[in-house]
Amino acid sequence: MTIQEAIEARHSVRAYKDQPLSEEIVKVLEDEIVKTNNEGQLHVQLICNEPKAFQGTLAKYGKFRNVSNYLVMAGKRADDLDERVGYYGEHLVLLAQTLGLNTCWVGLSYSKVPGTYVLDEGEKIACYIAIGYGETQGVSHKIKTVEQVSNASDATPSWFRKGVEAALLAPTAVNQQKYSFEYAGEANGRHQVRAKKGFSMIGYTKMDLGIAKYHFEIGAGKEHFEWV
């Protein structure tokens, strides 16, 4: 499965089979986490065979079941931490999909279990990502149109529309999709794209924007433009 195919196939999954991750898959994930932490200046940690984080009241309310593997998405406190967590976390989510796994971004429905993770000075946990073999492959949800979240038209490049279409398949908190993409013309021989987060009482818009931007890059092709 390619990353583009993973974007189209991946849906949030909250119920998992009682099946441990293989050593081979754990190694692939951990090797990629090392690269992700270095590139994104994060402190992502893969926790395996630990069920307590998803056995509390909030997890039950969120209908999570048999979650015993998850990613702790952490990093140093910064204004852009949530966006980086979204961007690089979605990279790991889509990698997991290509490995035959399922995932779910989790903002609140988890418990922090002492001794399962490490935080360095000045770091915080932004969210968790449940990961494992889903009981199902999840279901798709209604999404906005390209025109509702961008200025795509017959006058904008075809890759820009493809980027927006990929972004619309990105997971967001309660499927809110509070972001927008603007094709801003050319400067110094490079196409310019501007991405903005919208307002939401629910929050998580910075994280959602990071996730959507990663999808946009996959759909559009990073070589075609630069962010402004």
Secondary structure as GFF3:
##gff-version 3
##sequence-region A 1 228
A	DSSP	alpha_helix	3	9	.	.	.	ID=ss1
A	DSSP	alpha_helix	23	40	.	.	.	ID=ss2
A	DSSP	beta_strand	45	47	.	.	.	ID=ss3
A	DSSP	three_ten_helix	52	54	.	.	.	ID=ss4
A	DSSP	alpha_helix	57	61	.	.	.	ID=ss5
A	DSSP	beta_strand	70	76	.	.	.	ID=ss6
A	DSSP	alpha_helix	81	98	.	.	.	ID=ss7
A	DSSP	beta_strand	102	106	.	.	.	ID=ss8
A	DSSP	beta_strand	123	132	.	.	.	ID=ss9
A	DSSP	alpha_helix	146	149	.	.	.	ID=ss10
A	DSSP	alpha_helix	158	167	.	.	.	ID=ss11
A	DSSP	three_ten_helix	173	175	.	.	.	ID=ss12
A	DSSP	beta_strand	179	187	.	.	.	ID=ss13
A	DSSP	beta_strand	190	197	.	.	.	ID=ss14
A	DSSP	alpha_helix	205	220	.	.	.	ID=ss15
A	DSSP	three_ten_helix	222	224	.	.	.	ID=ss16
A	DSSP	beta_strand	225	227	.	.	.	ID=ss17
###
